[in-house]
C-alpha cells in the first residue's frame, strides 16, 4: 500500500450512484471502498495539470512575438469589419 493513508466519509450519496458503484465493485471483485478509490484515481488522472505562472507567461510571450510581425492598415481593418456584410 502507499505510505500514509487518509480516511474520508462520503455523505448524501444518491441511491442510484451508490447502486452503480456497488455493482461495479462486484463486477471487478473489489470492495466498495477499493472501487471508490479506483474510480477517483481514474477520474483525477484525466484532469490536466494546471500550468504554472511561468508556463502561462511563456505562452503569452510566444503568441505576442508572432503577432508582432503582423501589421494592419486602416484599410485592412475596415475591410475585415465589412467582410461578409451585405
TORVEX-702016 format. One record per atom (N, C-alpha, C, O, CB): y, x negated, z; atom name; residue in one letter. Coordinates in Angstrom, 3 decimals. Glycine has a CB too. Layout:
REM TORVEX-702016
        y        x        z kolkol timar
        Y        X        Z     CA     a
...
END
This chain:
REM TORVEX-702016
        y        x        z kolkol timar
   -1.183   -0.840    0.000      N     x
    0.000    0.000    0.000     CA     x
    1.239   -0.880    0.000      C     x
    1.129   -2.095    0.165      O     x
    0.002    0.953    1.213     CB     x
    2.392   -0.303   -0.179      N     x
    3.650   -1.049   -0.196     CA     x
    4.102   -1.318    1.233      C     x
    3.954   -0.445    2.089      O     x
    4.745   -0.275   -0.979     CB     x
    4.641   -2.481    1.515      N     x
    5.107   -2.912    2.823     CA     x
    5.472   -1.798    3.780      C     x
    4.607   -1.284    4.489      O     x
    6.266   -3.778    2.654     CB     x
    6.729   -1.417    3.812      N     x
    7.136   -0.363    4.735     CA     x
    7.077    0.984    4.031      C     x
    7.237    1.084    2.815      O     x
    8.556   -0.628    5.283     CB     x
    6.846    1.997    4.816      N     x
    6.787    3.355    4.267     CA     x
    7.738    4.242    5.039      C     x
    8.015    4.007    6.215      O     x
    5.345    3.926    4.321     CB     x
    8.227    5.250    4.370      N     x
    9.116    6.223    4.996     CA     x
    8.493    7.607    4.845      C     x
    7.646    7.827    3.979      O     x
   10.548    6.177    4.362     CB     x
    8.905    8.503    5.667      N     x
    8.397    9.870    5.607     CA     x
    9.556   10.823    5.344      C     x
   10.656   10.654    5.871      O     x
    7.657   10.251    6.922     CB     x
    9.284   11.820    4.522      N     x
   10.273   12.877    4.307     CA     x
    9.567   14.218    4.457      C     x
    8.345   14.311    4.333      O     x
   10.958   12.750    2.896     CB     x
   10.338   15.229    4.718      N     x
    9.833   16.589    4.787     CA     x
   10.572   17.402    3.740      C     x
   11.802   17.404    3.706      O     x
   10.007   17.201    6.216     CB     x
    9.833   18.085    2.895      N     x
   10.448   18.954    1.891     CA     x
   10.412   20.381    2.418      C     x
    9.371   20.868    2.860      O     x
    9.715   18.844    0.505     CB     x
   11.542   21.031    2.367      N     x
   11.631   22.406    2.851     CA     x
   12.005   23.335    1.710      C     x
   12.598   22.916    0.716      O     x
   12.657   22.520    3.994     CB     x
   11.657   24.572    1.865      N     x
   12.032   25.636    0.930     CA     x
   11.553   25.375   -0.495      C     x
   12.264   25.661   -1.458      O     x
   13.530   25.808    0.929     CB     x
   10.345   24.832   -0.624      N     x
    9.764   24.622   -1.950     CA     x
    9.372   25.991   -2.500      C     x
    8.643   26.735   -1.845      O     x
    8.520   23.646   -1.895     CB     x
    9.844   26.322   -3.682      N     x
    9.456   27.625   -4.254     CA     x
    7.932   27.706   -4.409      C     x
    7.286   26.731   -4.794      O     x
   10.150   27.848   -5.633     CB     x
    7.383   28.849   -4.114      N     x
    5.928   29.041   -4.149     CA     x
    5.312   28.662   -5.494      C     x
    4.271   28.005   -5.510      O     x
    5.593   30.483   -3.832     CB     x
    5.913   29.051   -6.627      N     x
    5.310   28.645   -7.917     CA     x
    5.262   27.122   -8.086      C     x
    4.285   26.594   -8.617      O     x
    6.098   29.262   -9.084     CB     x
    6.290   26.423   -7.646      N     x
    6.310   24.973   -7.740     CA     x
    5.234   24.369   -6.840      C     x
    4.548   23.426   -7.235      O     x
    7.697   24.427   -7.364     CB     x
    5.090   24.905   -5.648      N     x
    4.053   24.432   -4.729     CA     x
    2.670   24.606   -5.348      C     x
    1.842   23.698   -5.289      O     x
    4.135   25.185   -3.385     CB     x
    2.419   25.780   -5.946      N     x
    1.118   26.037   -6.566     CA     x
    0.856   25.073   -7.724      C     x
   -0.264   24.592   -7.891      O     x
    1.042   27.489   -7.063     CB     x
    1.889   24.789   -8.524      N     x
    1.736   23.842   -9.638     CA     x
    1.393   22.445   -9.121      C     x
    0.497   21.782   -9.643      O     x
    3.029   23.790  -10.485     CB     x
    2.106   22.014   -8.103      N     x
    1.865   20.683   -7.538     CA     x
    0.466   20.601   -6.942      C     x
   -0.233   19.605   -7.126      O     x
    2.920   20.347   -6.465     CB     x
    0.060   21.640   -6.232      N     x
   -1.269   21.674   -5.621     CA     x
   -2.354   21.647   -6.699      C     x
   -3.338   20.921   -6.563      O     x
   -1.427   22.930   -4.733     CB     x
   -2.185   22.424   -7.761      N     x
   -3.172   22.449   -8.849     CA     x
   -3.237   21.089   -9.544      C     x
   -4.321   20.632   -9.906      O     x
   -2.826   23.557   -9.875     CB     x
   -2.112   20.454   -9.728      N     x
   -2.083   19.137  -10.352     CA     x
   -2.788   18.108   -9.470      C     x
   -3.510   17.247   -9.972      O     x
   -0.634   18.704  -10.623     CB     x
   -2.581   18.198   -8.168      N     x
   -3.245   17.289   -7.233     CA     x
   -4.763   17.454   -7.326      C     x
   -5.498   16.467   -7.330      O     x
   -2.761   17.546   -5.784     CB     x
   -5.225   18.694   -7.399      N     x
   -6.665   18.951   -7.505     CA     x
   -7.199   18.383   -8.818      C     x
   -8.244   17.731   -8.829      O     x
   -6.962   20.474   -7.412     CB     x
   -6.490   18.624   -9.927      N     x
   -6.922   18.124  -11.242     CA     x
   -7.031   16.601  -11.268      C     x
   -7.925   16.047  -11.908      O     x
   -5.948   18.586  -12.326     CB     x
   -6.119   15.929  -10.570      N     x
   -6.082   14.463  -10.596     CA     x
   -6.786   13.819   -9.402      C     x
   -6.716   12.607   -9.200      O     x
   -4.651   13.994  -10.642     CB     x
   -7.462   14.655   -8.619      N     x
   -8.223   14.160   -7.456     CA     x
   -7.336   13.353   -6.505      C     x
   -7.705   12.274   -6.041      O     x
   -9.408   13.293   -7.923     CB     x
   -6.155   13.913   -6.234      N     x
   -5.213   13.277   -5.307     CA     x
   -4.860   14.280   -4.212      C     x
   -4.995   15.491   -4.383      O     x
   -3.921   12.784   -6.053     CB     x
   -4.408   13.745   -3.094      N     x
   -3.888   14.618   -2.040     CA     x
   -2.552   15.183   -2.520      C     x
   -1.939   14.657   -3.449      O     x
   -3.724   13.843   -0.672     CB     x
   -2.124   16.237   -1.887      N     x
   -0.844   16.836   -2.235     CA     x
    0.285   15.823   -2.035      C     x
    1.193   15.730   -2.861      O     x
   -0.591   18.102   -1.391     CB     x
    0.228   15.078   -0.956      N     x
    1.230   14.047   -0.679     CA     x
    1.237   12.984   -1.771      C     x
    2.302   12.625   -2.273      O     x
    0.968   13.398    0.685     CB     x
    0.064   12.475   -2.145      N     x
   -0.024   11.424   -3.165     CA     x
    0.442   11.945   -4.524      C     x
    1.072   11.213   -5.288      O     x
   -1.468   10.894   -3.268     CB     x
    0.135   13.202   -4.823      N     x
    0.584   13.796   -6.092     CA     x
    2.106   13.901   -6.124      C     x
    2.729   13.615   -7.146      O     x
   -0.051   15.196   -6.296     CB     x
    2.704   14.310   -5.007      N     x
    4.172   14.410   -4.938     CA     x
    4.802   13.029   -5.126      C     x
    5.789   12.893   -5.850      O     x
    4.620   15.026   -3.577     CB     x
    4.244   12.011   -4.486      N     x
    4.772   10.648   -4.632     CA     x
    4.637   10.190   -6.081      C     x
    5.575    9.628   -6.648      O     x
    4.033    9.665   -3.684     CB     x
    3.471   10.428   -6.679      N     x
    3.246   10.025   -8.070     CA     x
    4.271   10.691   -8.990      C     x
    4.867   10.041   -9.849      O     x
    1.808   10.388   -8.517     CB     x
    4.465   11.999   -8.795      N     x
    5.407   12.727   -9.648     CA     x
    6.835   12.226   -9.467      C     x
    7.572   12.113  -10.446      O     x
    5.342   14.220   -9.351     CB     x
    7.234   11.927   -8.251      N     x
    8.571   11.376   -8.011     CA     x
    8.727   10.020   -8.685      C     x
    9.756    9.744   -9.302      O     x
    8.839   11.249   -6.503     CB     x
    7.706    9.173   -8.569      N     x
    7.761    7.858   -9.224     CA     x
    7.918    8.010  -10.729      C     x
    8.731    7.320  -11.344      O     x
    6.495    7.040   -8.908     CB     x
    7.140    8.913  -11.328      N     x
    7.220    9.127  -12.772     CA     x
    8.593    9.623  -13.185      C     x
    9.138    9.165  -14.189      O     x
    6.158   10.114  -13.221     CB     x
    9.156   10.544  -12.435      N     x
   10.469   11.100  -12.768     CA     x
   11.559   10.048  -12.646      C     x
   12.458    9.986  -13.484      O     x
   10.789   12.290  -11.863     CB     x
   11.489    9.231  -11.623      N     x
   12.540    8.240  -11.397     CA     x
   12.440    7.050  -12.335      C     x
   13.449    6.397  -12.603      O     x
   12.492    7.759   -9.975     CB     x
   11.249    6.751  -12.842      N     x
   11.109    5.659  -13.809     CA     x
   11.817    5.986  -15.108      C     x
   12.205    5.075  -15.839      O     x
    9.636    5.366  -14.079     CB     x
   11.994    7.254  -15.411      N     x
   12.601    7.667  -16.671     CA     x
   14.123    7.725  -16.591      C     x
   14.790    7.937  -17.604      O     x
   12.060    9.017  -17.083     CB     x
   14.663    7.541  -15.420      N     x
   16.113    7.550  -15.257     CA     x
   16.637    6.154  -15.559      C     x
   16.250    5.189  -14.900      O     x
   16.522    8.004  -13.818     CB     x
   17.521    6.038  -16.556      N     x
   18.029    4.701  -16.867     CA     x
   18.857    4.149  -15.710      C     x
   19.534    4.890  -14.998      O     x
   18.872    4.732  -18.151     CB     x
   18.787    2.849  -15.544      N     x
   19.573    2.201  -14.501     CA     x
   21.052    2.327  -14.827      C     x
   21.448    2.244  -15.990      O     x
   19.173    0.716  -14.347     CB     x
   21.855    2.525  -13.811      N     x
   23.293    2.629  -14.034     CA     x
   23.852    1.263  -14.396      C     x
   23.546    0.267  -13.741      O     x
   24.006    3.196  -12.787     CB     x
   24.681    1.216  -15.450      N     x
   25.246   -0.075  -15.840     CA     x
   26.231   -0.579  -14.785      C     x
   26.882    0.203  -14.092      O     x
   25.941    0.035  -17.206     CB     x
   26.321   -1.876  -14.686      N     x
   27.279   -2.466  -13.754     CA     x
   28.679   -2.354  -14.341      C     x
   28.842   -2.112  -15.537      O     x
   26.925   -3.949  -13.451     CB     x
   29.668   -2.529  -13.511      N     x
   31.055   -2.506  -13.971     CA     x
   31.289   -3.583  -15.017      C     x
   31.973   -3.349  -16.014      O     x
   32.017   -2.694  -12.793     CB     x
   30.722   -4.760  -14.793      N     x
   30.885   -5.848  -15.761     CA     x
   30.284   -5.481  -17.112      C     x
   30.874   -5.775  -18.152      O     x
   30.240   -7.131  -15.234     CB     x
   29.116   -4.844  -17.107      N     x
   28.479   -4.447  -18.366     CA     x
   29.325   -3.410  -19.095      C     x
   29.478   -3.480  -20.315      O     x
   27.068   -3.890  -18.105     CB     x
   29.876   -2.451  -18.357      N     x
   30.741   -1.445  -18.974     CA     x
   31.984   -2.082  -19.589      C     x
   32.369   -1.750  -20.710      O     x
   31.150   -0.392  -17.942     CB     x
   32.605   -2.994  -18.854      N     x
   33.799   -3.667  -19.368     CA     x
   33.483   -4.513  -20.593      C     x
   34.276   -4.552  -21.533      O     x
   34.423   -4.538  -18.285     CB     x
   32.345   -5.189  -20.600      N     x
   31.939   -5.966  -21.771     CA     x
   31.783   -5.061  -22.988      C     x
   32.208   -5.420  -24.086      O     x
   30.625   -6.714  -21.494     CB     x
   31.186   -3.907  -22.802      N     x
   31.023   -2.957  -23.898     CA     x
   32.355   -2.470  -24.424      C     x
   32.548   -2.365  -25.635      O     x
   30.191   -1.779  -23.451     CB     x
   33.271   -2.174  -23.524      N     x
   34.606   -1.719  -23.929     CA     x
   35.314   -2.818  -24.712      C     x
   35.952   -2.551  -25.730      O     x
   35.449   -1.308  -22.692     CB     x
   35.200   -4.039  -24.240      N     x
   35.844   -5.166  -24.940     CA     x
   35.272   -5.352  -26.350      C     x
   36.014   -5.639  -27.289      O     x
   35.668   -6.467  -24.131     CB     x
   33.959   -5.188  -26.492      N     x
   33.342   -5.324  -27.822     CA     x
   33.853   -4.245  -28.767      C     x
   34.162   -4.527  -29.925      O     x
   31.804   -5.247  -27.720     CB     x
   33.944   -3.020  -28.281      N     x
   34.441   -1.932  -29.124     CA     x
   35.895   -2.179  -29.503      C     x
   36.280   -2.014  -30.660      O     x
   34.298   -0.576  -28.405     CB     x
   36.690   -2.573  -28.530      N     x
   38.106   -2.830  -28.805     CA     x
   38.293   -3.980  -29.793      C     x
   39.162   -3.905  -30.661      O     x
   38.846   -3.140  -27.506     CB     x
   37.505   -5.026  -29.680      N     x
   37.675   -6.166  -30.582     CA     x
   37.328   -5.768  -32.013      C     x
   37.944   -6.259  -32.959      O     x
   36.798   -7.353  -30.130     CB     x
   36.350   -4.886  -32.179      N     x
   36.006   -4.410  -33.519     CA     x
   37.063   -3.466  -34.066      C     x
   37.323   -3.455  -35.269      O     x
   34.654   -3.716  -33.502     CB     x
   37.666   -2.680  -33.202      N     x
   38.679   -1.723  -33.636     CA     x
   40.001   -2.416  -33.942      C     x
   40.831   -1.856  -34.658      O     x
   38.887   -0.652  -32.572     CB     x
   40.214   -3.603  -33.425      N     x
   41.479   -4.309  -33.627     CA     x
   41.694   -4.669  -35.092      C     x
   42.834   -4.865  -35.513      O     x
   41.520   -5.570  -32.773     CB     x
   40.622   -4.759  -35.875      N     x
   40.767   -5.127  -37.279     CA     x
   41.041   -3.924  -38.174      C     x
   41.174   -4.086  -39.387      O     x
   39.526   -5.838  -37.751     CB     x
   41.127   -2.739  -37.616      N     x
   41.391   -1.531  -38.399     CA     x
   42.865   -1.180  -38.269      C     x
   43.376   -0.954  -37.172      O     x
   40.492   -0.343  -37.930     CB     x
   43.532   -1.142  -39.410      N     x
   44.943   -0.792  -39.419     CA     x
   45.137    0.451  -40.266      C     x
   44.683    0.514  -41.409      O     x
   45.806   -1.961  -39.948     CB     x
   45.802    1.422  -39.709      N     x
   46.055    2.660  -40.423     CA     x
   47.554    2.827  -40.645      C     x
   48.372    2.527  -39.775      O     x
   45.479    3.866  -39.652     CB     x
   47.879    3.305  -41.815      N     x
   49.284    3.595  -42.116     CA     x
   49.556    5.050  -41.766      C     x
   48.633    5.818  -41.495      O     x
   49.620    3.308  -43.622     CB     x
   50.821    5.417  -41.773      N     x
   51.177    6.821  -41.537     CA     x
   50.535    7.710  -42.592      C     x
   50.114    8.827  -42.293      O     x
   52.713    7.008  -41.543     CB     x
   50.456    7.218  -43.825      N     x
   49.832    7.994  -44.900     CA     x
   48.335    8.183  -44.631      C     x
   47.789    9.259  -44.875      O     x
   50.046    7.297  -46.263     CB     x
   47.669    7.127  -44.124      N     x
   46.251    7.244  -43.781     CA     x
   46.047    8.315  -42.709      C     x
   45.138    9.139  -42.805      O     x
   45.696    5.886  -43.296     CB     x
   46.892    8.291  -41.704      N     x
   46.773    9.278  -40.622     CA     x
   47.044   10.684  -41.124      C     x
   46.316   11.616  -40.782      O     x
   47.733    8.941  -39.483     CB     x
   48.077   10.848  -41.925      N     x
   48.400   12.171  -42.465     CA     x
   47.245   12.675  -43.327      C     x
   46.890   13.852  -43.266      O     x
   49.713   12.124  -43.291     CB     x
   46.660   11.789  -44.126      N     x
   45.528   12.186  -44.962     CA     x
   44.333   12.602  -44.133      C     x
   43.646   13.568  -44.465      O     x
   45.136   11.057  -45.886     CB     x
   44.083   11.877  -43.054      N     x
   42.959   12.216  -42.174     CA     x
   43.184   13.552  -41.483      C     x
   42.252   14.339  -41.317      O     x
   42.747   11.120  -41.128     CB     x
   44.432   13.804  -41.079      N     x
   44.747   15.073  -40.416     CA     x
   44.570   16.230  -41.380      C     x
   44.060   17.286  -41.005      O     x
   46.183   15.060  -39.861     CB     x
   44.988   16.033  -42.614      N     x
   44.938   17.121  -43.604     CA     x
   43.579   17.271  -44.264      C     x
   43.326   18.274  -44.931      O     x
   45.975   16.893  -44.667     CB     x
   42.710   16.302  -44.091      N     x
   41.410   16.356  -44.749     CA     x
   40.634   17.608  -44.315      C     x
   40.521   17.922  -43.130      O     x
   40.598   15.082  -44.433     CB     x
   40.123   18.285  -45.295      N     x
   39.309   19.472  -45.008     CA     x
   40.107   20.730  -44.751      C     x
   39.534   21.796  -44.526      O     x
   38.448   19.211  -43.835     CB     x
   41.407   20.620  -44.780      N     x
   42.229   21.830  -44.592     CA     x
   42.495   22.457  -45.956      C     x
   42.685   21.736  -46.935      O     x
   43.584   21.495  -43.860     CB     x
   42.511   23.780  -46.039      N     x
   42.786   24.450  -47.329     CA     x
   44.224   24.311  -47.767      C     x
   44.599   24.818  -48.825      O     x
   42.439   25.916  -47.242     CB     x
END
